[in-house]
Amino acid sequence: MDYENLLGDAGDIADKAGAAIMDIYRRDYETVEKDDERESPLTEADTAAHEIMCAQLQALTPEIPVLSEESDDFDNRIDREALWIIDPLDGTREFINQNGEFTVNIALVEHGQPVLGVVHAPALGVTYSGLKDGGASRHKNGESTPITAQSGSGNFKIVASRSHRDQNSQAFLDRFPEAETTSIGSSLKLCLVAQGDATLYPRFAPTMEWDTAAGDAVVRAAGGGVYQLTGELLQYNKSDLYNPFFIATTSDAPPWRSKIPQALTEE
């Protein structure tokens, strides 16, 4: 399999989905609430991007199924060696709030690990991509810049969710008083880690595999990691599509496991 070409094709598909999203972003659109445990909002943009991405990925690799946030699960999924995992519009609330911090996420997972990923932020005009053993890049204004998950000395930032700043997350942040805290929406939090603009990203609230797979691929390709609280890397194509709580880190992050609130380590 030519992964480098696949990564380029995935980027093209993300661009097309992003263009459809932006057409809807600029006009009035309908929003409904999904009948799921998280009561997530759903817009025309989610559906339009989903249809484009599924059709084009299936045409690109008919032998590899697609798992999307907007599709039903399917039989024998966990028996598949390879799987596309996509989130057509990650950060629907950011889309609705018109702050631009939403993304199109595409990841190819093999044997439970992300091997390539694209995170495209159409309103910001920036795309992040990563390929296992091939490095990671940031693409903007027609230029591609290699990125590495190293924050360097004197640049200790923790990126945290605006909408999921619970008691445990705040307790973790409080144990790094020297760190600056920043916030951004969607998979862009993982991308901040991938490019070294954040050292740690703790997530102690529910997420799904499609929320993280693409950004995780970029972080890993940049030299960082996205770890369960046990210290193991996140796994994908599990029978349960919910992720465990996790922390994304640069390669030069300080020790963090001892800083995890006890309430989480006892679960």
C-alpha positions in Angstrom: 0.0 0.0 0.0 1.4 3.4 -1.0 0.8 5.3 2.2 2.3 8.6 1.0 -0.1 8.7 -1.9 -3.0 7.7 0.3 -2.1 10.6 2.7 -2.2 13.0 -0.3 -5.5 11.6 -1.4 -7.0 11.9 2.1 -5.9 15.5 2.2 -7.7 16.2 -1.1 -10.9 14.5 0.3 -10.6 16.6 3.4 -10.3 19.8 1.3 -13.5 18.9 -0.6 -15.4 18.1 2.6 -14.1 21.4 4.0 -15.3 23.4 1.0 -18.8 21.9 1.4 -18.8 22.8 5.1 -17.8 26.4 4.4 -20.6 26.8 1.8 -23.0 26.0 4.6 -21.1 27.9 7.3 -21.7 31.2 5.3 -25.5 30.8 5.2 -28.4 29.8 7.4 -28.6 26.1 8.1 -30.7 23.6 10.1 -29.4 22.1 13.4 -30.9 19.2 15.2 -29.9 17.2 18.3 -28.7 13.7 17.7 -30.3 10.9 19.7 -27.0 9.8 21.4 -25.6 9.7 24.9 -23.7 12.9 24.4 -26.8 14.8 22.9 -24.5 16.1 20.2 -25.7 18.7 17.7 -26.0 17.8 14.0 -26.0 20.3 11.1 -26.4 20.1 7.4 -22.6 20.5 7.2 -22.0 17.3 9.2 -24.1 15.3 6.8 -22.8 16.9 3.6 -19.1 16.3 4.6 -20.0 12.7 5.7 -21.5 11.9 2.3 -18.5 13.3 0.4 -15.9 11.6 2.6 -17.5 8.2 2.6 -18.1 8.1 -1.1 -14.6 9.2 -2.0 -12.8 7.0 0.5 -14.8 4.0 -0.6 -13.9 4.8 -4.3 -10.3 5.3 -3.3 -9.9 2.0 -1.3 -13.0 -0.2 -1.9 -11.4 -2.9 0.3 -11.1 -0.7 3.4 -14.4 0.1 5.2 -15.2 3.5 6.6 -16.3 4.2 10.1 -17.8 7.7 10.5 -19.3 9.5 13.4 -22.4 9.9 11.3 -22.8 6.3 10.3 -23.9 3.1 12.0 -21.4 0.6 13.3 -21.1 -2.5 11.2 -20.6 -6.3 11.7 -17.1 -7.8 12.0 -15.5 -4.3 12.2 -13.0 -5.4 14.8 -11.9 -8.2 12.6 -10.7 -5.8 9.9 -7.0 -5.2 9.7 -7.5 -1.7 8.2 -10.2 0.9 8.7 -10.8 4.5 7.8 -12.0 6.4 10.9 -13.5 9.8 10.1 -15.2 12.7 11.8 -16.8 14.8 9.0 -17.1 17.9 11.3 -15.2 17.7 14.6 -16.3 20.6 16.8 -19.9 21.1 15.6 -20.4 23.4 18.6 -17.5 25.6 17.4 -19.1 25.6 13.9 -22.4 26.7 15.4 -20.7 29.4 17.5 -18.9 30.7 14.4 -15.4 30.7 15.9 -13.7 28.7 13.1 -12.2 26.1 15.4 -13.7 23.0 13.8 -12.0 20.4 11.7 -12.4 17.6 9.2 -10.7 14.4 10.5 -9.5 11.5 8.4 -7.4 8.6 9.8 -6.3 5.2 8.5 -6.0 2.7 11.3 -4.2 -0.6 10.9 -4.1 -3.3 13.6 -5.5 -0.8 16.1 -3.0 1.9 15.5 -3.3 5.1 13.4 -0.8 5.0 10.5 -1.8 8.3 8.8 -4.0 11.2 9.6 -5.3 14.5 8.2 -6.8 17.3 10.3 -8.2 20.1 8.1 -9.5 23.4 9.6 -11.2 25.0 6.6 -12.2 28.2 8.3 -8.6 28.8 9.4 -7.1 27.7 6.1 -4.7 25.2 7.8 -4.2 21.5 7.5 -2.1 19.1 9.6 -1.0 15.7 8.3 1.0 12.9 9.6 2.4 9.5 8.4 3.8 6.8 10.5 7.6 6.8 10.0 7.1 9.7 7.5 6.9 12.7 9.8 4.2 15.4 10.2 3.5 18.7 8.5 1.5 21.9 8.7 0.0 23.2 5.5 -1.1 26.8 5.0 -1.2 29.2 2.1 0.3 26.6 -0.3 3.3 26.0 1.9 4.1 22.9 3.8 6.2 23.1 7.0 7.5 20.0 8.9 6.4 20.0 12.6 7.8 18.2 15.6 6.2 17.5 18.9 8.8 19.3 21.0 7.9 22.4 23.0 11.5 23.3 24.0 12.6 25.0 27.2 10.7 27.9 28.5 7.6 27.1 26.5 5.5 24.9 28.8 1.8 25.2 27.9 -1.1 22.9 28.6 -4.0 23.0 26.2 -7.4 22.1 27.8 -11.0 21.9 26.6 -13.2 25.0 27.2 -16.4 22.9 27.5 -15.0 20.0 29.6 -13.0 21.7 32.3 -14.1 19.4 35.1 -12.8 19.1 38.6 -10.2 16.5 37.7 -8.9 18.5 34.8 -8.5 21.5 36.9 -6.7 19.5 39.6 -4.3 18.2 37.0 -3.7 21.8 35.7 -3.1 23.0 39.3 -0.2 20.5 39.7 1.7 22.4 37.0 1.7 25.9 38.4 4.6 26.9 36.1 2.6 26.0 32.9 0.5 28.5 30.9 -2.9 27.2 30.0 -4.6 27.7 26.6 -7.8 26.5 24.9 -8.9 25.8 21.4 -11.6 23.7 19.8 -11.8 20.2 18.2 -8.8 18.2 17.1 -6.8 21.4 17.0 -5.8 20.7 20.6 -3.9 17.6 19.4 -2.4 19.6 16.6 -1.0 22.2 19.1 0.8 19.3 20.8 2.0 18.0 17.4 3.6 21.3 16.5 5.1 21.9 20.0 2.8 24.8 20.8 1.4 22.9 23.8 3.3 20.3 25.9 0.4 18.4 27.4 -3.3 18.0 26.5 -5.2 16.1 29.3 -8.7 14.8 28.4 -10.6 13.5 31.3 -14.0 13.5 29.7 -15.7 11.2 27.2 -14.4 11.1 23.6 -14.9 8.7 20.7 -12.4 7.1 18.4 -13.3 9.4 15.5 -12.6 12.4 17.8 -9.0 11.5 18.2 -7.7 9.1 15.5 -6.6 11.7 13.0 -5.0 14.0 15.5 -3.4 11.1 17.2 -1.8 10.0 13.9 -0.4 13.5 13.5 1.0 13.7 17.1 2.7 10.3 16.7 4.1 11.2 13.3 5.5 14.3 14.9 7.2 12.3 17.6 4.7 12.7 20.5 2.2 10.3 21.9 -1.4 10.1 23.0 -1.5 7.9 26.2 -4.0 6.2 28.3 -3.6 7.1 32.0 -1.9 3.7 32.4 0.9 4.9 30.1 -0.1 2.8 27.1 -0.9 4.4 23.7 -4.5 4.7 22.7 -5.9 1.8 20.8 -8.4 2.0 17.9 -11.0 -0.2 16.3 -12.0 -1.5 19.7 -15.4 -3.2 20.3 -16.2 -0.2 22.5 -15.6 3.0 20.5 -15.3 5.2 23.5 -11.8 6.3 24.3 -10.4 5.9 27.8 -9.3 9.2 29.4 -5.9 10.2 27.9 -3.1 12.7 27.9 -1.3 13.8 24.7 2.3 14.8 25.1 5.3 16.2 23.3 8.5 14.1 23.2 10.0 16.5 25.8 7.1 16.7 28.2 7.8 16.5 31.9 6.7 13.4 33.9 3.0 13.5 34.2 1.6 10.2 35.5 2.3 11.2 39.1 0.2 14.3 38.6 -3.0 12.5 37.6 -5.7 13.1 40.2 -6.1 10.0 42.5 -9.8 9.8 41.7 -8.9 8.9 38.2 -6.2 6.3 39.0 -8.6 4.5 41.3 -11.3 4.0 38.6 
